[in-house]
């Protein structure tokens, strides 16, 4: 495949699907392809069937697809062996697994590029800028001795000394303290994809186990860290805010002071980790494979009884199995995802959970309103609740909560505020709702305090208390 550029449209995680969108745009490579037009046509060329609305025009200086916006170079698994790439601008490019052997990269800018698994054997790298480039044990630089024992592992000392300290090594037992990797793409596993007949190759998972990442910033990463192994790593004070962390292994990691604010963690193993941190605002951690050993005061990691019964959504019989097979292929079979019932809830986390038959003693929900929560048949109430919310009859009640299939018959609900709430399939017979606030409450198939059904009362119980 030839050069391309793409923009990753922010991947929106839905309950049962992962949508990946790739749009080809424009990239300028002025001065980097040399003067041999015949070689350009035969060695780089254009896709036979570019996506609708794009064009591809290779010439002496420029490779173009799209509408004029400058974007990221995507040349993954591309054969650039022997090319004249002097002074080329590959800053931020995805060059994973590309063959750059024998290429002339004199004066080229590869700063911030992803060069995992790339081949630089016999390449000329005089004056090449590798500042912040991300490489791994499968990036090769020298002929003959780059893999002496045949294990495919790049041993210490095999990277050219004059660039080693400028780059970022993604591998086990590495030191990445204080490194800024905000918003980076494809640092770990990435699924192979065919978009409009154009193949976008995949990437293998990254292994950062036993590494030191104290104060490292990986904020704003959308799916760029899928299947990363952080087990036994020191992530004290690291910043993962506003990131999507899918299928990651944080087992036995030190997560003290980590920033998971506005991040989403799914199918992630936190067992044995220390997650005492004050930076968990709007964190959404669900479908976890294991709970942390330590959490901040007022936080709980709980097992969802319904999940224990029906199994993990990506297990052999799970509802989401097909979606994740499409995403991960055979790699999914190598993972134990049969059991993922855990979720984390606390004073500043998202609270849009279905919680049933659990003990919430010790949970602090007093800092912000637990809107959208559905908590029923509780065996213990939270230690504190936000003003306007109550816990009674084994349920959490208040503005914008969800009440489904719950028996609150005969319960004293005097003065309860259910404004904006969903009340569906609830038994309120003989309950006392004197002084209740019921503005914009949605009623469905609910037994009203007087014994009638909300469906027969104009879809409300407001007049049948």
N, C-alpha and C positions, 0 to 999 in steps of 0.2 A: 504494500500500500504506500501511497505517497504522503507528502506533507498535508496536514489539514489543520484547521483551527476550530475549536468549539468552545461554547459556553455551557457550563453545567447549569441548567435551570434548577433552582433550589428544589431538592427532592422532598416531597411532602410525604411524611409517613402517615399512612392511614391504618386503621385497625387490622385490616386483612390484606393489605397490598403495599408494595413498594414500587413507586413509579419513577423511572429514570428517563429523563429527556435530554437529548444531545442535539444541539443546533449548530450547524456549520456556519461560521462567519468568515471574516477576512483576516489575513495575516500578511504583514510586509516583511520580506526577507531581503531587503535591498542590499546588494553587494555581496551576498553570501553564496550564490550559486555559480560564480565564475562566468566565463565568457563562452563556453562551449555549449551552444544551443542544442546540438544533436544529442549530447550526453544528457542534458536536462530532459529532453523528450523521452529518451529510452530508460533513464535511471530513476526519474522521479515521476513525471507525468501526472495525469489527472484520473480520478475515478471514472469508470465507464458510465455510471449512473448516479451523478451527484443528486442530493436531495432537491426537491422542487424549489425553485426560487433562488438557487445558487448558481454561480458560474465558476469555472476553474480555468485560469489563463496562465500557464507557465511561460516564462520568457527569460531573458538574460538576468533580470534583477528581481522579479516579483512572482510570487505564487499567490493567487487571489481566489477566494471563494466568498461570496456574500455581498454585503451591503455597504462596505466602507468603514466598518468599525474595526479598530485594532484589537485583536484578541490573542488568547494563549495559543502557542504552537503545540500541536499534537502530532508527534512523530514516533509513536510507540511501535516497537518491533519493526522499525523501518530500516532498510539496508542502505546505509550511507557510507559504506566501506570505500575508502580511497577518494572521497569527494573533496573538492576544494571548498572549504567552509571558512576561509580566513575572514575574520572580523564579523562573522555571522552573529545575529542577535537571537540567542536562544534563552534569554532570561525568562525564568518561570516556566519553561517548556516542559512537557511530559515526554521524556526520551527513554522511558523504561524499556529495557531489553532491545534497544536499538543497536545495530552494528555500525560503530564508528571507527572500526579498526582501519589503520592506515590513512584516516582522514586528516586533512590539514586544518586544525582548529586554532591556528596562530591568531592571537588577538580576539578570538571569539568570546562572547559573553554568555556563559552558562550559569550565571548567578541565580540562585533560587530554583534551579531546574530539578526535575526528578530523574535521576540516572540509575535507579535500581536495576541491576542486571544488565547494564549496558556494557558493550565491549569497546574499550579504548586501546587495545593492543596495537602497538606501533603507530598510534595516532600522534601527531605533532601538537603539543599543548603549550608551546612557548607563548607566554603572555596571555594565556587563556584565563578568564575570570571564572573560578569555581566557587566564589563566595556563597555560602548557604546552600550549595547543591546537596541533594539528599542521595546517598548511595548506600549499598548494603554489601553483604558478604558475597553476593553474586555479581558485583561490578568488577570487571577485570581490566588490568592496566598493563601487565607485562606478559610476554610469551614464555612458554616452557615451564616456568616455575610458579605460575599463579595458582596452581592447585596440586601441590606436590603429592599429597596423600590421597588425592582423588575423592575427597569427601564433599567437594563443592563449596567448601567454606574458605572465605578469604582470610588468611591468617594475618595477624598483626605484622606490620612492616611491609606489606605488599602494595601499599598506596604510595605514590610519589610524595616524598617528604615535603616538597615545596607547596603542595596544595592540601595536604592531609588535614592540617589544623583549620583550614578555611571551610571545610565541608562538614556536613552533618551525617554521622554514621548511624543508620537504623539497624541495630543488632543487639544481641544479648550482652549484658554486663558493660554497657557503654555509659559514658558520662555526657548527659545533655543538659546539665544544670543551667537554668537561665536562658536557654535557647528559645527564640520566638519562631513558632511554626504556624502562626495564626492563618486560618483560611486555606491551608495547603490542600492540594488534591492528590488522590491516589497514593497516599503514603503507605497503604497496606493493601489488603485484598480488594480487588475490583473485578466484577464479573465481565467476562467477554460478552460483547454485544454485536449484533448485526443490525445496523440502522439503514434502511433503504438499500440493502445489498452491500453496504460498506462495513467491513469487519473492524470493530474496535476491540483489540486484544485485552485479555484480563491481566491481573497481577496477583502474585502470591501474598499470603498474609505476612505481616511484619512481626518480628519477635524482639520485644524490648524487656524480656524477663530479667530480673536481677539488675536492672539498670538504675542509674541515679538521674532523676528528672526533677530535682528540687527547683521550684520556681519556673519550670518550663511552661511556656504558653502555647496551647493548642486550641485557642478560642475560635469560634465561628467555623468549625470544620463540619461540612455536610457530608457524612458518609465516607470521609477520607480515611477513617481509622477502623473500618470494618475488620473484625477478626484479629485485632491487634492483641498480642500477648503482653500484658503489663504485670504478670504474676511476680510477686516478691520484689517489685520495684519500689523505689523511694520517690513518691510523688508529692512530698510535702510542699504545700503552697503552690502546686501547679494549677494552671488555669485552663479548664475545659469548658468554660461558659459558652452558651449558645451553640453547642455542638450536638451532633447525633452520634451516639455511641452504641453501635449494634454488634452483638456477639463478641464483646470484649472480655478478656480474662483479667480481672483485678484481684484475683485471689491472693491473700496474704500480703497485699500491697499496703504501704503506709500512705494513706490518703489524708493525713492530718492537715487541716487548713486548705484542702483542695477547693477549687471553685467549680461547682457543677451548676451554677445558676443558669436557668433557662435552657438546661440541657435535657436530652431525652436518652435514657438508658434502657435498652431492651435486650432480653436474652443474654444478660451479662452476669458474670460470676463475681460476686463481691465477698464470697466466703472467706473468713479469716482476716479481712481488711480492717483498718482503723479509719473510720469515716467521721471522726470528730472535727467538724468544720462549721463555721458560721456563714459559709457562702453557698447555701443550698436553696436560694430563692427561686421559686417556680421550677424546681427540679421535678422531673417526671420519670420515676424509676419503677418499671413494671416488668412482669414476666421474667423476674430474676432467677438465676440458677442457684444462688446462695446469698445469705445475708451477711452484712459486716459484723465483726465481733464487737465493735464499738461504734456508737452513734451519739450525736449531741443530746443533751438532756431535752426531753419532751418529744423525741422522735422514736418511731417504732418501725421495725421491719417485720412484716406479718406474712403468713401464708394464706392465700385465698382458698377457702374450702371448695369453692366451685371449680377452681382450676385444678385442685388436687383430684377432683372427681372426674372431670372431663379430659384432663391431660393438657400438655403444652400445645399451643396452636400449630407448632411446626413439627410435632411428633408424627409418627407414621400415620396416625388417624386424625391428625389435627386439621382444623379448618383452613389454616394458612399454609399447609404443607406445599401445595402446588406453586404458590407464589414464590416461596423461598427456594424450591427446587429450580425454578426458572432463574432466580438470582444467583444461586451458588452451585448448581449442578451437583456433581458427585461429591463435592467437598462437604455437603450437608450430611452425608452418610457417615463421615468420620467424626462427627460431633455428637455428644450425648445431650440431646435436647428433649429428652422424654419427660423431664420434670422441671418446670419453671414457674412455681406458684407464688413466688415472693414479690412483695411490693413495699416501697418505703413511703411513709407518710409522716409529716411533721408540721410545725407551725408555719413554715413558709413554702412548703411544697405545693404542687398542684394537688387538688383534692377531688378530682372527678373520678372517684373510685366507686365500685360496687363492693361494699363491705358487709359481710354477713357472718353471724355466728363466731365472732372473734371478741377478744377482750381488749378494749382500748384504754385500760387503766394506765396512767402515766403519760398519755398522749396530750400534748399541748396544742389545742386548736383555738387559742385565745388571741392570737396576734392578727389574723386576717380572717374574713368570713369564709367558711368552708362551703362555698357555693358549688353546686352540681354534685355534691356528695350524695351517695345513696348508702345509708348505714342502717341496717335493720337486724333484729334478733341478736343484738349485742349482748355479750355476757358481762361486759363491764364498760362504763362510760368514760369518755376522755376526762382527764383531770381538770381541764379548763376549756371553755368554749367562748367564742367571740360574742360580744353583746348582741342580743336578739336571737340567739340560738339556745336550744335546750336539748337535753338528752333524757328521754322518758319512754317507758314502754319498750325499751331496747332499741330505740331509734333516735337519730339526730334530726331535729326539726328546726326549720328557720327559713329565711328568704332564699329562694332559688335552689332549694334542695329537691331531690327526686325520691318520691315515696312509691315503691312498687310492691304489690302483693304482700302487704304488711297488715297484721292484726293489731289495731289500736282500740279495740272495742272497750268501752267503759273507762278509758284513760282520761284523767283530768288534763285538758289542753287549754285551760283558761288563758286567754291573752296571747296564744301562740301566733306567730307571724309566719304565714305561709305564702306571702306575696311572691308571685313569679314562679312558684313551685309547680312540679308535676305530681299529681295525686292519681295514681292508676292502680286499680284492683285492691284498694285499701278498705279495710273494715273499720268504720268509725261509729258503728252502732253504739248508742248510749254514751259516746264520748262527750265531754263537756267542752265546747268550743266558744264559750261565752267570751265576748270581747276579742275574738280572733280577727286578725288582718288577713283578708283573702283576696286582695287586689291582684288581678291578672293570674290567678291560680288556674291551672289546667286540670280539669276533672275528667276521669274516664272510668266507667264500670266500678264506681266506688259506693259502698254502702254508707249513706249519710247517717248522722246521729239519730234521726227519727226513723231509721230503718228502711227508707226508700233508696232507690238507686239513682246516682247522679245522671245516668243516661236518660232516665225518665223525667228529670227535672230541668231539662234544658241544658244538660251537660254541666251541672253545678250542684253543689251542696250548700251554697251560700244562703239559700232561703229555706233550708231544711235542717236547721241546727237544733 
